[in-house]
Amino acid sequence: MQDMLEIAMIAAEEAGGEIMDVYDSNETIDYQEKSDQSPLTIADKKSNEIIMHHLSKTGLNILSEENDSISYNERKEWGKFWLVDPLDGTKEFIKKNGEFTVNIALIEDGSAKMGIVYSPVTKVLYWNEYEGKVYKKENFTVNEINKRTSVNDNDKNLRVVVSRSHINDETNEYIEKLNEPKLISCGSSLKFLYIADNKADIYPRFGPTMEWDTAAAHSILSSLDIMVMNLETGRELSYNKENLLNPFFIIKP
């Protein structure tokens, strides 16, 4: 597993470098719309190529947002595989606000077991060992991230992180029930990492996300004993479903 982790970390950082080449060399970012109206840029494609190249060395199957046409009949037989979002937060990338990530997760039997999330702009890398400790590399220094104390909905001044591009009425209704909350807007899987990093306390998601959006950061939170709770079942989000769309969820320590 350590070899696989190192390959995935190299893939994430190299992909992030390719993303930044596009980001820094273009005043405006050109994009096309996919069938679901989500944007696709050349950076998504280049990042995907690099990640696919590296992860192919592991011999495991790979499901990426940019290679999502694999049928459920085929992938339901995969016990262990890579789940990839080569550029999470493409809308934020196009807006050039820096809030985008590279997400690589190892999925086993429907659960996220190992996750790597890289922020290309800040050059900060987060990961968890296979069902193990969580680390953050920043300015070439690696530190372990410790587990957090729990929070309660009744606590005052809870820091609530919300999507910069996808906040809606259901989210606002939830927030209104809290006790003088403080809102933080953020893009991509960085919202999960705000919870891990003790920069936010709750992340309510009452809007669409796909499995590749959440898996890597979910794995990191799981290693910190923080639940990503499926609001339909009250259980952890699961992966490699027939429909790759996630249900609504909520995160809090």
ZADO-1210 file (C-alpha; in nm, 4 decimals, padded with zeros to 6 digits):
<atoms>
<atom x="00.0000" y="00.0000" z="00.0000" code="MET" pos="1"/>
<atom x="00.2867" y="00.2384" z="00.0691" code="GLN" pos="2"/>
<atom x="00.4078" y="00.2019" z="-00.2906" code="ASP" pos="3"/>
<atom x="00.0581" y="00.2776" z="-00.4205" code="MET" pos="4"/>
<atom x="00.0336" y="00.5816" z="-00.1936" code="LEU" pos="5"/>
<atom x="00.3646" y="00.7189" z="-00.3185" code="GLU" pos="6"/>
<atom x="00.2620" y="00.6698" z="-00.6827" code="ILE" pos="7"/>
<atom x="-00.0667" y="00.8510" z="-00.6200" code="ALA" pos="8"/>
<atom x="00.1067" y="01.1390" z="-00.4415" code="MET" pos="9"/>
<atom x="00.3515" y="01.1835" z="-00.7289" code="ILE" pos="10"/>
<atom x="00.0605" y="01.1722" z="-00.9749" code="ALA" pos="11"/>
<atom x="-00.1329" y="01.4386" z="-00.7831" code="ALA" pos="12"/>
<atom x="00.1586" y="01.6804" z="-00.7577" code="GLU" pos="13"/>
<atom x="00.2644" y="01.6370" z="-01.1212" code="GLU" pos="14"/>
<atom x="-00.0942" y="01.6847" z="-01.2358" code="ALA" pos="15"/>
<atom x="-00.1165" y="01.9944" z="-01.0195" code="GLY" pos="16"/>
<atom x="00.1926" y="02.1354" z="-01.1885" code="GLY" pos="17"/>
<atom x="00.0354" y="02.0811" z="-01.5303" code="GLU" pos="18"/>
<atom x="-00.2835" y="02.2515" z="-01.4113" code="ILE" pos="19"/>
<atom x="-00.0856" y="02.5527" z="-01.2920" code="MET" pos="20"/>
<atom x="00.0911" y="02.5821" z="-01.6285" code="ASP" pos="21"/>
<atom x="-00.2506" y="02.6334" z="-01.7884" code="VAL" pos="22"/>
<atom x="-00.3706" y="02.8549" z="-01.5023" code="TYR" pos="23"/>
<atom x="-00.0703" y="03.0882" z="-01.5126" code="ASP" pos="24"/>
<atom x="-00.0297" y="03.1117" z="-01.8902" code="SER" pos="25"/>
<atom x="-00.3862" y="03.2150" z="-01.9755" code="ASN" pos="26"/>
<atom x="-00.5526" y="03.5403" z="-01.8793" code="GLU" pos="27"/>
<atom x="-00.8909" y="03.3754" z="-01.9356" code="THR" pos="28"/>
<atom x="-00.9603" y="03.0033" z="-01.9281" code="ILE" pos="29"/>
<atom x="-01.1310" y="02.8514" z="-02.2327" code="ASP" pos="30"/>
<atom x="-01.3723" y="02.5691" z="-02.1659" code="TYR" pos="31"/>
<atom x="-01.6420" y="02.3576" z="-02.3239" code="GLN" pos="32"/>
<atom x="-01.9614" y="02.2292" z="-02.1670" code="GLU" pos="33"/>
<atom x="-02.0099" y="01.8573" z="-02.1106" code="LYS" pos="34"/>
<atom x="-02.3479" y="01.6875" z="-02.1468" code="SER" pos="35"/>
<atom x="-02.4353" y="01.7702" z="-01.7839" code="ASP" pos="36"/>
<atom x="-02.3494" y="02.1399" z="-01.8434" code="GLN" pos="37"/>
<atom x="-02.0380" y="02.1171" z="-01.6256" code="SER" pos="38"/>
<atom x="-01.7269" y="02.2822" z="-01.7713" code="PRO" pos="39"/>
<atom x="-01.4249" y="02.1008" z="-01.9134" code="LEU" pos="40"/>
<atom x="-01.0872" y="02.2668" z="-01.9748" code="THR" pos="41"/>
<atom x="-00.7587" y="02.1604" z="-02.1277" code="ILE" pos="42"/>
<atom x="-00.6221" y="02.1469" z="-01.7718" code="ALA" pos="43"/>
<atom x="-00.8763" y="01.8759" z="-01.6803" code="ASP" pos="44"/>
<atom x="-00.7580" y="01.6702" z="-01.9761" code="LYS" pos="45"/>
<atom x="-00.3860" y="01.7170" z="-01.9153" code="LYS" pos="46"/>
<atom x="-00.4207" y="01.6406" z="-01.5456" code="SER" pos="47"/>
<atom x="-00.6186" y="01.3281" z="-01.6262" code="ASN" pos="48"/>
<atom x="-00.3529" y="01.2030" z="-01.8698" code="GLU" pos="49"/>
<atom x="-00.0765" y="01.2376" z="-01.6099" code="ILE" pos="50"/>
<atom x="-00.2775" y="01.0664" z="-01.3356" code="ILE" pos="51"/>
<atom x="-00.3847" y="00.7805" z="-01.5614" code="MET" pos="52"/>
<atom x="-00.0219" y="00.7293" z="-01.6658" code="HIS" pos="53"/>
<atom x="00.1032" y="00.7001" z="-01.3081" code="HIS" pos="54"/>
<atom x="-00.1843" y="00.5011" z="-01.1596" code="LEU" pos="55"/>
<atom x="-00.1736" y="00.2484" z="-01.4427" code="SER" pos="56"/>
<atom x="00.1561" y="00.1277" z="-01.2904" code="LYS" pos="57"/>
<atom x="-00.0367" y="-00.0103" z="-00.9921" code="THR" pos="58"/>
<atom x="-00.2356" y="-00.2566" z="-01.2025" code="GLY" pos="59"/>
<atom x="-00.5655" y="-00.1437" z="-01.0507" code="LEU" pos="60"/>
<atom x="-00.8688" y="-00.0278" z="-01.2464" code="ASN" pos="61"/>
<atom x="-00.9256" y="00.3477" z="-01.2651" code="ILE" pos="62"/>
<atom x="-01.2526" y="00.5396" z="-01.2729" code="LEU" pos="63"/>
<atom x="-01.2028" y="00.9079" z="-01.3492" code="SER" pos="64"/>
<atom x="-01.4472" y="01.1891" z="-01.4084" code="GLU" pos="65"/>
<atom x="-01.2943" y="01.2188" z="-01.7534" code="GLU" pos="66"/>
<atom x="-01.3240" y="00.8420" z="-01.8188" code="ASN" pos="67"/>
<atom x="-01.6661" y="00.7866" z="-01.6636" code="ASP" pos="68"/>
<atom x="-01.8258" y="00.5787" z="-01.9390" code="SER" pos="69"/>
<atom x="-01.7331" y="00.2427" z="-01.7824" code="ILE" pos="70"/>
<atom x="-02.0524" y="00.0419" z="-01.7340" code="SER" pos="71"/>
<atom x="-02.1779" y="-00.0566" z="-01.3893" code="TYR" pos="72"/>
<atom x="-02.1843" y="-00.4210" z="-01.4986" code="ASN" pos="73"/>
<atom x="-01.8084" y="-00.3996" z="-01.5442" code="GLU" pos="74"/>
<atom x="-01.7074" y="-00.1891" z="-01.2462" code="ARG" pos="75"/>
<atom x="-01.9373" y="-00.3591" z="-00.9930" code="LYS" pos="76"/>
<atom x="-01.6888" y="-00.6478" z="-01.0067" code="GLU" pos="77"/>
<atom x="-01.4023" y="-00.4210" z="-00.9034" code="TRP" pos="78"/>
<atom x="-01.3122" y="-00.4937" z="-00.5414" code="GLY" pos="79"/>
<atom x="-01.0406" y="-00.2293" z="-00.5307" code="LYS" pos="80"/>
<atom x="-00.9874" y="00.0595" z="-00.7722" code="PHE" pos="81"/>
<atom x="-00.8780" y="00.4210" z="-00.8080" code="TRP" pos="82"/>
<atom x="-01.1426" y="00.6953" z="-00.8176" code="LEU" pos="83"/>
<atom x="-01.0124" y="01.0217" z="-00.9615" code="VAL" pos="84"/>
<atom x="-01.1166" y="01.3810" z="-01.0120" code="ASP" pos="85"/>
<atom x="-00.8259" y="01.5318" z="-01.2070" code="PRO" pos="86"/>
<atom x="-00.9512" y="01.8864" z="-01.1456" code="LEU" pos="87"/>
<atom x="-01.2129" y="01.9289" z="-00.8752" code="ASP" pos="88"/>
<atom x="-01.3576" y="02.2788" z="-00.8795" code="GLY" pos="89"/>
<atom x="-01.3308" y="02.3533" z="-01.2504" code="THR" pos="90"/>
<atom x="-01.5695" y="02.6468" z="-01.2073" code="LYS" pos="91"/>
<atom x="-01.3325" y="02.7955" z="-00.9492" code="GLU" pos="92"/>
<atom x="-01.0390" y="02.7252" z="-01.1820" code="PHE" pos="93"/>
<atom x="-01.2136" y="02.9197" z="-01.4597" code="ILE" pos="94"/>
<atom x="-01.2874" y="03.2053" z="-01.2173" code="LYS" pos="95"/>
<atom x="-00.9177" y="03.1939" z="-01.1194" code="LYS" pos="96"/>
<atom x="-00.9855" y="03.2120" z="-00.7452" code="ASN" pos="97"/>
<atom x="-00.7450" y="02.9292" z="-00.6580" code="GLY" pos="98"/>
<atom x="-01.0014" y="02.7019" z="-00.4932" code="GLU" pos="99"/>
<atom x="-00.9537" y="02.3798" z="-00.6866" code="PHE" pos="100"/>
<atom x="-00.7874" y="02.0469" z="-00.6133" code="THR" pos="101"/>
<atom x="-00.6630" y="01.7187" z="-00.7555" code="VAL" pos="102"/>
<atom x="-00.8436" y="01.4248" z="-00.5927" code="ASN" pos="103"/>
<atom x="-00.7252" y="01.0619" z="-00.5969" code="ILE" pos="104"/>
<atom x="-00.8926" y="00.7941" z="-00.3834" code="ALA" pos="105"/>
<atom x="-00.8470" y="00.4228" z="-00.3362" code="LEU" pos="106"/>
<atom x="-01.1865" y="00.2551" z="-00.3090" code="ILE" pos="107"/>
<atom x="-01.2310" y="-00.0920" z="-00.1665" code="GLU" pos="108"/>
<atom x="-01.5664" y="-00.2709" z="-00.1373" code="ASP" pos="109"/>
<atom x="-01.7606" y="00.0559" z="-00.1580" code="GLY" pos="110"/>
<atom x="-01.5547" y="00.2515" z="00.0969" code="SER" pos="111"/>
<atom x="-01.2844" y="00.5161" z="00.0566" code="ALA" pos="112"/>
<atom x="-00.9724" y="00.3709" z="00.2204" code="LYS" pos="113"/>
<atom x="-00.6946" y="00.6034" z="00.1074" code="MET" pos="114"/>
<atom x="-00.7133" y="00.9584" z="-00.0230" code="GLY" pos="115"/>
<atom x="-00.4780" y="01.2152" z="-00.1698" code="ILE" pos="116"/>
<atom x="-00.5886" y="01.5773" z="-00.2210" code="VAL" pos="117"/>
<atom x="-00.3541" y="01.8363" z="-00.3689" code="TYR" pos="118"/>
<atom x="-00.4141" y="02.2108" z="-00.3892" code="SER" pos="119"/>
<atom x="-00.2057" y="02.3297" z="-00.6874" code="PRO" pos="120"/>
<atom x="-00.2160" y="02.7010" z="-00.6026" code="VAL" pos="121"/>
<atom x="-00.0979" y="02.6669" z="-00.2426" code="THR" pos="122"/>
<atom x="00.1075" y="02.3516" z="-00.3148" code="LYS" pos="123"/>
<atom x="-00.0428" y="02.1873" z="-00.0065" code="VAL" pos="124"/>
<atom x="-00.0840" y="01.8099" z="-00.0129" code="LEU" pos="125"/>
<atom x="-00.3156" y="01.6147" z="00.2186" code="TYR" pos="126"/>
<atom x="-00.3320" y="01.2364" z="00.2443" code="TRP" pos="127"/>
<atom x="-00.4138" y="00.9480" z="00.4691" code="ASN" pos="128"/>
<atom x="-00.2323" y="00.6188" z="00.4823" code="GLU" pos="129"/>
<atom x="-00.4450" y="00.3118" z="00.4070" code="TYR" pos="130"/>
<atom x="-00.7031" y="00.3420" z="00.6872" code="GLU" pos="131"/>
<atom x="-00.4261" y="00.5125" z="00.8840" code="GLY" pos="132"/>
<atom x="-00.2905" y="00.8477" z="00.9947" code="LYS" pos="133"/>
<atom x="-00.3527" y="01.1783" z="00.8156" code="VAL" pos="134"/>
<atom x="-00.0759" y="01.4099" z="00.6994" code="TYR" pos="135"/>
<atom x="-00.0379" y="01.7529" z="00.5469" code="LYS" pos="136"/>
<atom x="00.2659" y="01.8672" z="00.3484" code="LYS" pos="137"/>
<atom x="00.3116" y="02.2421" z="00.3265" code="GLU" pos="138"/>
<atom x="00.6285" y="02.4330" z="00.2395" code="ASN" pos="139"/>
<atom x="00.8136" y="02.0991" z="00.2197" code="PHE" pos="140"/>
<atom x="00.7238" y="02.0250" z="00.5822" code="THR" pos="141"/>
<atom x="00.5063" y="01.7259" z="00.6726" code="VAL" pos="142"/>
<atom x="00.2864" y="01.7345" z="00.9814" code="ASN" pos="143"/>
<atom x="00.0365" y="01.4848" z="01.1137" code="GLU" pos="144"/>
<atom x="-00.3208" y="01.6132" z="01.1497" code="ILE" pos="145"/>
<atom x="-00.4747" y="01.5200" z="01.4828" code="ASN" pos="146"/>
<atom x="-00.8319" y="01.4169" z="01.5525" code="LYS" pos="147"/>
<atom x="-01.0788" y="01.6872" z="01.6546" code="ARG" pos="148"/>
<atom x="-01.3222" y="01.7169" z="01.9397" code="THR" pos="149"/>
<atom x="-01.6878" y="01.6811" z="01.8441" code="SER" pos="150"/>
<atom x="-01.9282" y="01.9692" z="01.7860" code="VAL" pos="151"/>
<atom x="-02.3014" y="01.9971" z="01.8476" code="ASN" pos="152"/>
<atom x="-02.5649" y="02.1738" z="01.6377" code="ASP" pos="153"/>
<atom x="-02.6594" y="02.3785" z="01.9438" code="ASN" pos="154"/>
<atom x="-02.3087" y="02.5197" z="01.9869" code="ASP" pos="155"/>
<atom x="-02.2765" y="02.8944" z="01.9360" code="LYS" pos="156"/>
<atom x="-02.0760" y="03.0486" z="01.6522" code="ASN" pos="157"/>
<atom x="-02.0208" y="02.7267" z="01.4602" code="LEU" pos="158"/>
<atom x="-01.8143" y="02.7816" z="01.1472" code="ARG" pos="159"/>
<atom x="-02.0207" y="02.6524" z="00.8554" code="VAL" pos="160"/>
<atom x="-01.8409" y="02.5975" z="00.5266" code="VAL" pos="161"/>
<atom x="-02.0587" y="02.6174" z="00.2167" code="VAL" pos="162"/>
<atom x="-02.0054" y="02.5850" z="-00.1558" code="SER" pos="163"/>
<atom x="-01.9035" y="02.9026" z="-00.3324" code="ARG" pos="164"/>
<atom x="-02.0906" y="02.7968" z="-00.6471" code="SER" pos="165"/>
<atom x="-02.3755" y="02.5753" z="-00.5239" code="HIS" pos="166"/>
<atom x="-02.5464" y="02.7228" z="-00.2152" code="ILE" pos="167"/>
<atom x="-02.9269" y="02.6857" z="-00.2220" code="ASN" pos="168"/>
<atom x="-03.2463" y="02.7351" z="-00.0188" code="ASP" pos="169"/>
<atom x="-03.2142" y="02.4028" z="00.1645" code="GLU" pos="170"/>
<atom x="-02.8661" y="02.4962" z="00.2801" code="THR" pos="171"/>
<atom x="-02.9858" y="02.8373" z="00.3981" code="ASN" pos="172"/>
<atom x="-03.2743" y="02.6773" z="00.5894" code="GLU" pos="173"/>
<atom x="-03.0325" y="02.4485" z="00.7712" code="TYR" pos="174"/>
<atom x="-02.8007" y="02.7384" z="00.8557" code="ILE" pos="175"/>
<atom x="-03.0881" y="02.9476" z="00.9924" code="GLU" pos="176"/>
<atom x="-03.1526" y="02.6833" z="01.2603" code="LYS" pos="177"/>
<atom x="-02.8004" y="02.7145" z="01.4002" code="LEU" pos="178"/>
<atom x="-02.6948" y="02.9400" z="01.6884" code="ASN" pos="179"/>
<atom x="-02.5240" y="03.2468" z="01.5391" code="GLU" pos="180"/>
<atom x="-02.3201" y="03.0538" z="01.2823" code="PRO" pos="181"/>
<atom x="-02.0289" y="03.1999" z="01.0919" code="LYS" pos="182"/>
<atom x="-02.0302" y="03.1272" z="00.7185" code="LEU" pos="183"/>
<atom x="-01.7219" y="03.0376" z="00.5158" code="ILE" pos="184"/>
<atom x="-01.7465" y="03.0051" z="00.1373" code="SER" pos="185"/>
<atom x="-01.5087" y="02.7760" z="-00.0429" code="CYS" pos="186"/>
<atom x="-01.4802" y="02.5683" z="-00.3599" code="GLY" pos="187"/>
<atom x="-01.3966" y="02.2042" z="-00.4358" code="SER" pos="188"/>
<atom x="-01.2952" y="01.9369" z="-00.1834" code="SER" pos="189"/>
<atom x="-01.1208" y="02.2080" z="00.0178" code="LEU" pos="190"/>
<atom x="-01.4465" y="02.2272" z="00.2145" code="LYS" pos="191"/>
<atom x="-01.3781" y="01.8799" z="00.3557" code="PHE" pos="192"/>
<atom x="-01.0234" y="01.9807" z="00.4397" code="LEU" pos="193"/>
<atom x="-01.1433" y="02.2888" z="00.6250" code="TYR" pos="194"/>
<atom x="-01.3125" y="02.0424" z="00.8606" code="ILE" pos="195"/>
<atom x="-00.9974" y="01.8294" z="00.8862" code="ALA" pos="196"/>
<atom x="-00.7814" y="02.1382" z="00.9457" code="ASP" pos="197"/>
<atom x="-01.0132" y="02.2825" z="01.2134" code="ASN" pos="198"/>
<atom x="-01.0925" y="02.5839" z="00.9957" code="LYS" pos="199"/>
<atom x="-01.4653" y="02.4948" z="00.9901" code="ALA" pos="200"/>
<atom x="-01.7033" y="02.2887" z="01.2028" code="ASP" pos="201"/>
<atom x="-01.9877" y="02.1805" z="00.9750" code="ILE" pos="202"/>
<atom x="-02.0300" y="02.1219" z="00.6037" code="TYR" pos="203"/>
<atom x="-02.3930" y="02.0692" z="00.4986" code="PRO" pos="204"/>
<atom x="-02.4299" y="01.9613" z="00.1372" code="ARG" pos="205"/>
<atom x="-02.7847" y="01.9805" z="00.0033" code="PHE" pos="206"/>
<atom x="-02.6831" y="01.9835" z="-00.3598" code="GLY" pos="207"/>
<atom x="-02.5372" y="01.7523" z="-00.6231" code="PRO" pos="208"/>
<atom x="-02.1892" y="01.6027" z="-00.5982" code="THR" pos="209"/>
<atom x="-02.0383" y="01.3043" z="-00.7738" code="MET" pos="210"/>
<atom x="-01.8435" y="01.0216" z="-00.6152" code="GLU" pos="211"/>
<atom x="-01.5101" y="01.1488" z="-00.7523" code="TRP" pos="212"/>
<atom x="-01.5766" y="01.4893" z="-00.5925" code="ASP" pos="213"/>
<atom x="-01.5875" y="01.3480" z="-00.2402" code="THR" pos="214"/>
<atom x="-01.3999" y="01.0164" z="-00.2153" code="ALA" pos="215"/>
<atom x="-01.0418" y="01.1329" z="-00.1565" code="ALA" pos="216"/>
<atom x="-01.1267" y="01.3920" z="00.1074" code="ALA" pos="217"/>
<atom x="-01.3831" y="01.1545" z="00.2610" code="HIS" pos="218"/>
<atom x="-01.1062" y="00.8997" z="00.3153" code="SER" pos="219"/>
<atom x="-00.8982" y="01.1630" z="00.4935" code="ILE" pos="220"/>
<atom x="-01.1886" y="01.2536" z="00.7229" code="LEU" pos="221"/>
<atom x="-01.2631" y="00.8872" z="00.7938" code="SER" pos="222"/>
<atom x="-00.9097" y="00.8451" z="00.9265" code="SER" pos="223"/>
<atom x="-00.9852" y="01.1336" z="01.1643" code="LEU" pos="224"/>
<atom x="-01.3051" y="00.9577" z="01.2787" code="ASP" pos="225"/>
<atom x="-01.5184" y="01.2259" z="01.1119" code="ILE" pos="226"/>
<atom x="-01.8286" y="01.0912" z="00.9423" code="MET" pos="227"/>
<atom x="-01.9566" y="01.1988" z="00.6024" code="VAL" pos="228"/>
<atom x="-02.3180" y="01.1136" z="00.6734" code="MET" pos="229"/>
<atom x="-02.5600" y="01.0177" z="00.3985" code="ASN" pos="230"/>
<atom x="-02.8758" y="01.2090" z="00.4939" code="LEU" pos="231"/>
<atom x="-03.0965" y="00.9386" z="00.3411" code="GLU" pos="232"/>
<atom x="-02.9563" y="00.6531" z="00.5499" code="THR" pos="233"/>
<atom x="-02.7695" y="00.8112" z="00.8407" code="GLY" pos="234"/>
<atom x="-02.4638" y="00.6099" z="00.7382" code="ARG" pos="235"/>
<atom x="-02.1349" y="00.6882" z="00.5664" code="GLU" pos="236"/>
<atom x="-02.1420" y="00.7788" z="00.1985" code="LEU" pos="237"/>
<atom x="-02.0628" y="00.4740" z="-00.0132" code="SER" pos="238"/>
<atom x="-01.8886" y="00.4411" z="-00.3482" code="TYR" pos="239"/>
<atom x="-01.9115" y="00.2554" z="-00.6787" code="ASN" pos="240"/>
<atom x="-02.2893" y="00.2757" z="-00.6842" code="LYS" pos="241"/>
<atom x="-02.4761" y="00.2184" z="-01.0094" code="GLU" pos="242"/>
<atom x="-02.5619" y="00.5897" z="-01.0052" code="ASN" pos="243"/>
<atom x="-02.2422" y="00.7811" z="-00.9277" code="LEU" pos="244"/>
<atom x="-02.4368" y="01.0825" z="-00.8003" code="LEU" pos="245"/>
<atom x="-02.4020" y="01.1242" z="-00.4242" code="ASN" pos="246"/>
<atom x="-02.7031" y="01.1743" z="-00.1980" code="PRO" pos="247"/>
<atom x="-02.7123" y="01.4866" z="00.0190" code="PHE" pos="248"/>
<atom x="-02.4773" y="01.4661" z="00.3167" code="PHE" pos="249"/>
<atom x="-02.3510" y="01.6502" z="00.6220" code="ILE" pos="250"/>
<atom x="-02.0093" y="01.6545" z="00.7849" code="ILE" pos="251"/>
<atom x="-01.9230" y="01.7468" z="01.1408" code="LYS" pos="252"/>
<atom x="-01.6731" y="01.6072" z="01.3915" code="PRO" pos="253"/>
</atoms>
